[in-house]
Amino acid sequence: MKKSILLSLIFISVNTLFAQNATDILGVWLNKEKDAQIEIYKEKEQFFGKIVWLAIAKNKNGEWMLDVKNPDEKLQTRKKLGMTVMHNLVWDADDKEWNNGKIYDAREGDTYSLFAKTNGLDILDLRGYIGFSLFGKTTRWTRSNLKQNAN
């Protein structure tokens, strides 16, 4: 009896310790490839992410890397550094995740529907998909404590 009560208390404590909150997503995150940092911030009740550091922010001629693969020709001349790539994520307290967002892949010029979950305090799992989340890809970002200077 004492063991089951102790195990129950430990389980409740661990679940409380790792319970997700709406603001857990805020901060600077290093992408899977470790070549970009994205700062996630909140505006009203939605979360957004912008590129705040790139390992290669300028090309060999010293010119800023541009969003050349964007399907909208008017946006192909914008700098990747400072670009907002995550839009309109909303906290879902019932599912303990952020959903109904969009994420833009500047490498390919594609935009995907998005939901995200933290895994502890320093890991963010993002699922980008088209149509149904079953048909998508998950990537993992890690929390970054330092913003780095762009090249």
Residue pairs with C-beta under 8 A, 6 or more apart in sequence:
18 120
19 96
20 96
20 97
20 117
20 118
22 91
22 93
22 98
23 42
24 118
24 121
25 40
25 47
25 89
25 98
25 116
25 118
25 124
26 40
26 41
26 42
26 47
27 39
27 40
27 143
27 144
28 37
28 38
28 39
28 40
28 52
28 143
28 144
28 145
28 146
28 147
29 37
29 38
29 39
29 40
29 49
29 124
29 141
29 142
29 143
29 144
30 36
30 37
30 141
30 142
30 143
30 144
31 37
31 38
31 139
31 141
32 139
32 140
32 141
34 55
35 54
35 55
35 56
36 51
36 53
36 54
36 55
37 51
37 52
37 53
37 144
37 147
37 148
38 49
38 50
38 51
38 52
38 85
38 86
38 141
39 49
39 50
39 52
39 147
40 47
40 48
40 49
40 86
41 47
41 48
41 49
41 50
42 48
45 90
45 91
46 87
46 88
46 89
46 90
46 101
47 86
47 88
47 89
47 90
47 91
47 98
47 101
48 84
48 86
48 87
48 88
48 89
49 84
49 85
49 86
49 103
50 82
50 83
50 84
50 85
50 86
51 80
51 81
51 82
51 83
51 85
51 106
52 81
52 82
52 147
53 81
53 147
53 148
53 149
53 150
54 65
54 80
54 81
54 150
54 151
55 151
56 65
56 151
57 64
57 65
57 80
57 81
57 150
57 151
58 64
58 65
58 150
58 151
59 65
64 79
64 80
64 81
65 79
65 80
65 81
66 76
66 77
66 78
66 79
66 80
67 75
67 76
67 77
67 78
67 79
67 80
67 83
67 106
67 109
68 76
69 76
69 106
69 107
69 108
69 109
70 76
70 78
70 106
70 109
71 109
80 106
81 150
83 104
83 106
85 103
85 104
85 105
85 106
86 101
86 102
86 103
86 104
86 114
87 101
87 102
87 103
87 104
88 100
88 101
88 102
89 98
89 99
89 100
89 101
89 114
89 115
89 116
90 98
90 99
90 100
90 101
91 98
92 98
92 99
96 117
97 115
97 116
97 117
98 115
98 116
98 117
99 114
99 115
99 116
100 113
100 115
101 113
101 114
101 115
101 116
102 111
102 112
102 113
102 114
103 111
103 112
103 114
103 126
103 128
104 110
104 111
105 111
105 112
105 128
112 128
112 129
112 130
112 136
113 128
113 129
113 130
113 131
113 133
113 136
114 126
114 127
114 128
114 129
115 126
115 127
115 133
116 124
116 125
116 126
116 127
117 124
117 125
118 124
118 125
119 125
119 140
121 143
122 142
122 143
123 140
123 141
123 142
123 143
124 140
124 141
124 142
124 143
125 138
125 139
125 140
126 138
126 139
126 140
126 141
127 133
127 136
127 137
127 138
128 136
128 137
128 138
128 139
129 135
129 136
129 137
130 136
